[in-house]
């Protein structure tokens, strides 16, 4: 039986999650969606309005919150949905989990890797994060939860762009890109987003293509062939002087044309995870490993790390490792230096 895809919808209070969810659920798309709604002082979706065809099953948890402290309740809700679907009481082919505006999506995402029953029934497709065009900058500065929501995202929607100036939106997009260069950023108005921008993003699929915003790579890239050191790039953005903001959540990319020694890399990453698991939000890479004719793909959330063999390197395709890290106060130089030490000399 095919696994049921799950989308985590997150964003700060008032960012427009409920509006987007209403659009998704009332659109005539033929999809059968189960929603686990977790509102905490925000507008609740009117169940009577939305469940018109009885195809969308809304499960509102009694605690009103899906976040780190009540992960068990999420498991219970997902298992309940599964059992009711199995007994044909309800019917759905995907799940959307709407987090509270102040939730850290990390523990919610981890649920799909930690709990065996859940992992055998559901597959986490993506984290979709909404950011308010007008107030996003202020919220990013004042609330670390908002930075975490951006750091975990596979797709970012800037909402209510009609309420912000062009300069405000450009500045916000630039800041978001530096925090998470692998999440495409789009603007939506009144919750209207194409469904293919919300569903089936395969953000947690090991074999999905690793796309990093080219502007992010280009800003600090330079030709190492003319330098007196190895050809590896450390694109990173400490962001300390980016429009006066100091974001604890930052990202950087490691690139190298030299192959990894897989044993050294395994030992190093194991050590990194044991020490920095809580600070590592998302990390994903395509690796060039000595002795393998195929690409090795790597992905992780906090301490949950997985790797797998992907397709072979294409004819004429440059063999190159590329790993993006998104985390909180990560020791960038230590990690980059450690990865460099895992390369075959």
Number of C-alpha atoms within 10 A of each C-alpha: 5 9 14 18 18 24 24 22 26 29 31 25 21 16 24 24 26 19 16 20 22 17 18 20 20 14 12 8 9 8 14 18 19 23 22 23 23 23 22 17 10 13 12 12 16 10 13 8 10 18 14 11 10 12 18 23 20 20 17 17 16 8 11 16 24 27 21 17 10 14 16 14 17 20 18 13 15 20 16 13 23 19 13 12 14 11 10 10 9 17 19 18 16 21 25 21 22 24 25 24 25 19 24 22 29 21 18 23 24 18 18 19 19 12 12 10 13 21 15 14 16 20 21 26 24 24 31 26 28 31 30 25 25 20 17 23 20 10 17 24 14 12 12 17 18 27 25 25 27 28 32 29 28 24 22 28 26 23 26 19 17 14 14 14 12 12 9 17 21 12 15 20 21 16 20 24 23 25 28 30 28 25 25 17 20 14 20 19 16 13 21 16 17 11 12 8 14 22 18 15 18 18 24 19 14 21 19 13 12 17 12 18 16 10 13 22 18 10 11 12 13 13 9 12 10 8 9 7 8 12 15 19 19 19 18 21 18 17 18 12 10 14 10 8 13 14 21 18 25 29 29 24 23 21 21 21 17 21 19 24 17 18 10 16 18 13 11 17 17 14 12 16 18 12 12 17 18 14 18 24 25 24 20 24 23 26 27 26 21 14 10 14 15 18 21 20 25 20 22 21 24 20 19 13 17 13 16 13 16 17 11 12 15 11 6 6 8 10 19 18 21 21 20 23 26 27 27 20 15 18 11 20 10 11 16 17 12 16 19 19 15 20 19 13 9
